[in-house]
Amino acid sequence: KIDQSFVRRVPTDRKDAQITDAIIAMASRLNLSIVAEGVENVGQMEFLAARQCRLMQGFFFSEPLSASAFEKTLRKAAGGRWPRGQ
């Protein structure tokens, strides 16, 4: 995981951007998945996406949800194409 303390300042702080770049590069070379925590705005999301960080979490995407609320959100996003019986 990339801690939110780095993510918070990646668009504006050169050192945090360099540390984040290094974490992403190292994970990529080791074939590891990486998750960026605390993504709260489009600038942070774009910075990470441009560096091939594909997994992100934070208020930019959603507030924390219970399991049932998350399922409801998925069902709504699926537009009725959710598998039957599940």
ZADO-1210 file (C-alpha; in nm, 4 decimals, padded with zeros to 6 digits):
<atoms>
<atom x="00.0000" y="00.0000" z="00.0000" code="LYS" pos="1"/>
<atom x="00.1022" y="00.3559" z="-00.0617" code="ILE" pos="2"/>
<atom x="00.0186" y="00.5433" z="00.2557" code="ASP" pos="3"/>
<atom x="-00.2202" y="00.8346" z="00.2333" code="GLN" pos="4"/>
<atom x="00.0454" y="01.0636" z="00.3823" code="SER" pos="5"/>
<atom x="00.2314" y="01.0386" z="00.0473" code="PHE" pos="6"/>
<atom x="-00.0801" y="01.0337" z="-00.1711" code="VAL" pos="7"/>
<atom x="-00.2139" y="01.3489" z="-00.0073" code="ARG" pos="8"/>
<atom x="00.0690" y="01.5624" z="-00.1494" code="ARG" pos="9"/>
<atom x="00.1773" y="01.3833" z="-00.4697" code="VAL" pos="10"/>
<atom x="00.0556" y="01.6506" z="-00.7111" code="PRO" pos="11"/>
<atom x="00.2353" y="01.9307" z="-00.5242" code="THR" pos="12"/>
<atom x="00.5279" y="01.7872" z="-00.3241" code="ASP" pos="13"/>
<atom x="00.8273" y="01.6719" z="-00.5297" code="ARG" pos="14"/>
<atom x="00.9674" y="01.4425" z="-00.2595" code="LYS" pos="15"/>
<atom x="00.6363" y="01.2660" z="-00.1993" code="ASP" pos="16"/>
<atom x="00.5944" y="01.2265" z="-00.5754" code="ALA" pos="17"/>
<atom x="00.9420" y="01.0722" z="-00.6032" code="GLN" pos="18"/>
<atom x="00.8795" y="00.8323" z="-00.3140" code="ILE" pos="19"/>
<atom x="00.5474" y="00.7315" z="-00.4669" code="THR" pos="20"/>
<atom x="00.7120" y="00.6792" z="-00.8071" code="ASP" pos="21"/>
<atom x="00.9757" y="00.4578" z="-00.6427" code="ALA" pos="22"/>
<atom x="00.7148" y="00.2477" z="-00.4599" code="ILE" pos="23"/>
<atom x="00.5162" y="00.1945" z="-00.7799" code="ILE" pos="24"/>
<atom x="00.8298" y="00.1090" z="-00.9820" code="ALA" pos="25"/>
<atom x="00.9534" y="-00.1387" z="-00.7207" code="MET" pos="26"/>
<atom x="00.6152" y="-00.3109" z="-00.6954" code="ALA" pos="27"/>
<atom x="00.5942" y="-00.3310" z="-01.0734" code="SER" pos="28"/>
<atom x="00.9384" y="-00.4899" z="-01.1049" code="ARG" pos="29"/>
<atom x="00.8437" y="-00.7459" z="-00.8392" code="LEU" pos="30"/>
<atom x="00.5052" y="-00.8159" z="-01.0031" code="ASN" pos="31"/>
<atom x="00.3218" y="-00.7033" z="-00.6899" code="LEU" pos="32"/>
<atom x="-00.0143" y="-00.5352" z="-00.6742" code="SER" pos="33"/>
<atom x="-00.0170" y="-00.1991" z="-00.5048" code="ILE" pos="34"/>
<atom x="-00.3001" y="00.0029" z="-00.3548" code="VAL" pos="35"/>
<atom x="-00.2873" y="00.3782" z="-00.3055" code="ALA" pos="36"/>
<atom x="-00.4736" y="00.4862" z="00.0077" code="GLU" pos="37"/>
<atom x="-00.6504" y="00.8129" z="00.0690" code="GLY" pos="38"/>
<atom x="-00.7208" y="00.9280" z="-00.2870" code="VAL" pos="39"/>
<atom x="-00.9426" y="01.2321" z="-00.2374" code="GLU" pos="40"/>
<atom x="-00.9254" y="01.4349" z="-00.5577" code="ASN" pos="41"/>
<atom x="-00.8805" y="01.4125" z="-00.9331" code="VAL" pos="42"/>
<atom x="-00.5210" y="01.5410" z="-00.9211" code="GLY" pos="43"/>
<atom x="-00.4131" y="01.2541" z="-00.6978" code="GLN" pos="44"/>
<atom x="-00.6058" y="01.0017" z="-00.9054" code="MET" pos="45"/>
<atom x="-00.4570" y="01.1280" z="-01.2333" code="GLU" pos="46"/>
<atom x="-00.1030" y="01.1296" z="-01.0903" code="PHE" pos="47"/>
<atom x="-00.1364" y="00.7665" z="-00.9804" code="LEU" pos="48"/>
<atom x="-00.3135" y="00.6490" z="-01.2958" code="ALA" pos="49"/>
<atom x="-00.0425" y="00.8056" z="-01.5126" code="ALA" pos="50"/>
<atom x="00.2076" y="00.5871" z="-01.3277" code="ARG" pos="51"/>
<atom x="00.0054" y="00.2690" z="-01.3814" code="GLN" pos="52"/>
<atom x="-00.1195" y="00.2484" z="-01.0222" code="CYS" pos="53"/>
<atom x="-00.4446" y="00.0676" z="-01.0954" code="ARG" pos="54"/>
<atom x="-00.5790" y="00.0093" z="-00.7444" code="LEU" pos="55"/>
<atom x="-00.6853" y="00.3108" z="-00.5417" code="MET" pos="56"/>
<atom x="-00.9127" y="00.3709" z="-00.2488" code="GLN" pos="57"/>
<atom x="-01.0436" y="00.6843" z="-00.0882" code="GLY" pos="58"/>
<atom x="-01.3240" y="00.9364" z="-00.0678" code="PHE" pos="59"/>
<atom x="-01.2746" y="01.0331" z="-00.4336" code="PHE" pos="60"/>
<atom x="-01.4409" y="00.7020" z="-00.5197" code="PHE" pos="61"/>
<atom x="-01.6719" y="00.6424" z="-00.2234" code="SER" pos="62"/>
<atom x="-01.7164" y="00.6927" z="00.1445" code="GLU" pos="63"/>
<atom x="-01.6608" y="00.3787" z="00.3559" code="PRO" pos="64"/>
<atom x="-01.9531" y="00.1386" z="00.3062" code="LEU" pos="65"/>
<atom x="-02.0934" y="-00.1572" z="00.4946" code="SER" pos="66"/>
<atom x="-02.0951" y="-00.4884" z="00.3073" code="ALA" pos="67"/>
<atom x="-02.4680" y="-00.4585" z="00.2355" code="SER" pos="68"/>
<atom x="-02.4365" y="-00.0998" z="00.1107" code="ALA" pos="69"/>
<atom x="-02.1439" y="-00.2036" z="-00.1104" code="PHE" pos="70"/>
<atom x="-02.3493" y="-00.4889" z="-00.2569" code="GLU" pos="71"/>
<atom x="-02.6368" y="-00.2497" z="-00.3239" code="LYS" pos="72"/>
<atom x="-02.3978" y="-00.0115" z="-00.5018" code="THR" pos="73"/>
<atom x="-02.2617" y="-00.2964" z="-00.7164" code="LEU" pos="74"/>
<atom x="-02.6105" y="-00.4155" z="-00.8054" code="ARG" pos="75"/>
<atom x="-02.7110" y="-00.0637" z="-00.9082" code="LYS" pos="76"/>
<atom x="-02.3942" y="-00.0199" z="-01.1163" code="ALA" pos="77"/>
<atom x="-02.4567" y="-00.3554" z="-01.2861" code="ALA" pos="78"/>
<atom x="-02.7920" y="-00.2220" z="-01.4086" code="GLY" pos="79"/>
<atom x="-02.9812" y="-00.5454" z="-01.3469" code="GLY" pos="80"/>
<atom x="-02.7080" y="-00.7644" z="-01.4932" code="ARG" pos="81"/>
<atom x="-02.6159" y="-00.9070" z="-01.1515" code="TRP" pos="82"/>
<atom x="-02.6038" y="-01.2886" z="-01.1592" code="PRO" pos="83"/>
<atom x="-02.9291" y="-01.4454" z="-01.0469" code="ARG" pos="84"/>
<atom x="-02.9341" y="-01.6407" z="-00.7221" code="GLY" pos="85"/>
<atom x="-02.6402" y="-01.4520" z="-00.5752" code="GLN" pos="86"/>
</atoms>
